[in-house]
Amino acid sequence: MVKVGVVGFGTIGERIADGIAKQKDMELVGVVDVAPSLPVRALVESGRGYPIYCSLPERIPTMEQAGIPITGTLDDLLEQVDMVCDATSPGIGMRNKEIYKKHGVPATFQGGEKHEISPILFSSTANYDAAKDIDYIKLVSCNTTGIVRTVVAMDDAFGVEKSVATIVRRAADPSEIHKGPIDAAIPSKVPAHQATDLMRVLPHVDAMGFVITVPTTHGHVIAMHVTLKSEITTENALEVFRQGRRICTFRMEDGFLSNTHIFDYLRDLGVPRADMYEVGIWKETVLARGRDLYWIHNIPQEAIVIPETIDAIRARMGMQADKWDAVDATDRYLGIAK
Ligand SMILES: NC(=O)c1ccc[n+]([C@@H]2O[C@H](COP(=O)([O-])OP(=O)(O)OC[C@H]3O[C@@H](n4cnc5c(N)ncnc54)[C@H](O)[C@@H]3O)[C@@H](O)[C@H]2O)c1
């Protein structure tokens, strides 16, 4: 059993913690935060029972007064774990890295941290081996995770020369009311970081990316255009996506007309938080023309990075030598169908 701690119990941290708690070859030793936030309160009220630690000893009384039982400090947790997953607010991870180093504990960091935090950018289906000897591993962002999965599937099958992503980016998470109300579509400078990040994990692909931020909270939607090394048909492409890992397809003709329809469907299924780990491709948007392939996919931004974060633990701790064995193990425990 690899012992893991999660630092930062917000949108991403609570999902990483739940994901690790499901891995039968990992033990979630505890979670860390600094405030009695709603996710921390919900953790206590739900009875999930993860031991809770506090990074800042001076905040312990505030948390305890709010009814949060505190097991110890971040230093206490670090004495008991093999590895931590940092999911704190952007910038905090860089400071925490020094604390992890002091305890000799390797860590993963999320997309909001600066690239300097790690010598690599990690996305398991592209560069699993790169994390084997690295103590501080930065995951790619949610959008790049989805782009990597789909581009790797096409690259493995046909070879990808060039990739262009046009990202329609949600402006905020549902609870980030400080970012709104808003009424605008905001273009970003080119190339988008998702394109330069893709070239770091798949250096042979010539990538370009655009971002337009729009006033929604239900995830991002990306229009993709890749140029392959050989000609394919739309049916070939759909078959590759059907076989691809952590990729699923939705049909507009079945009623999946928007990302909100997917979200509602997951709620109707009773999926916790309506979280989706897969990148979802709308079948009717897949079109091949010679060597050019087009599609549109949905990025469930809050959950999509969880499988790759767990894979990073597998790579760094030497749990599986082969990336697909690691992906199999993570997905089996998360309940992601092949
Ligand atoms: N929200 C998303 O959709 C999303 C998607 C992919 C990646 N990310 C990245 O994940 C990281 C976390 O984002 P988030 O949306 O979960 O943020 P969040 O604000 O929801 O959660 C961050 C948590 O860290 C806690 N925290 C702050 N300082 C701390 C400290 N010193 N010790 C312990 N906990 C501390 C905060 O109290 C908060 O609960 C960021 O790098 C972000 O860019 C976010």
The ligand as an ORCA input file, in Angstrom:
! r2SCAN-3c Opt
* xyz 0 1
  N     -11.031     24.014    -10.521
  C     -10.734     23.422    -11.663
  O     -11.573     23.199    -12.508
  C      -9.312     22.995    -11.927
  C      -9.065     22.090    -12.963
  C      -7.774     21.626    -13.174
  C      -6.737     22.084    -12.384
  N      -6.995     23.006    -11.418
  C      -5.863     23.441    -10.585
  O      -5.942     22.759     -9.334
  C      -5.381     23.559     -8.290
  C      -6.429     23.750     -7.207
  O      -7.546     24.417     -7.763
  P      -8.981     24.342     -7.092
  O      -9.948     24.801     -8.117
  O      -9.172     23.029     -6.443
  O      -8.847     25.469     -5.977
  P      -9.753     25.660     -4.670
  O      -9.662     27.108     -4.332
  O     -11.104     25.073     -4.884
  O      -9.016     24.803     -3.568
  C      -7.772     25.157     -3.043
  C      -7.766     24.732     -1.586
  O      -6.437     24.899     -1.063
  C      -6.575     25.348      0.270
  N      -5.302     25.928      0.720
  C      -4.801     27.168      0.504
  N      -3.595     27.281      1.100
  C      -3.307     26.095      1.679
  C      -2.225     25.577      2.428
  N      -1.137     26.321      2.694
  N      -2.290     24.305      2.872
  C      -3.369     23.524      2.624
  N      -4.441     23.969      1.912
  C      -4.417     25.227      1.448
  C      -7.729     26.334      0.205
  O      -8.270     26.579      1.488
  C      -8.692     25.584     -0.713
  O      -9.561     24.722      0.009
  C      -4.941     24.850     -8.989
  O      -3.599     24.720     -9.361
  C      -5.825     24.909    -10.215
  O      -5.262     25.680    -11.254
  C      -8.256     23.448    -11.146
*
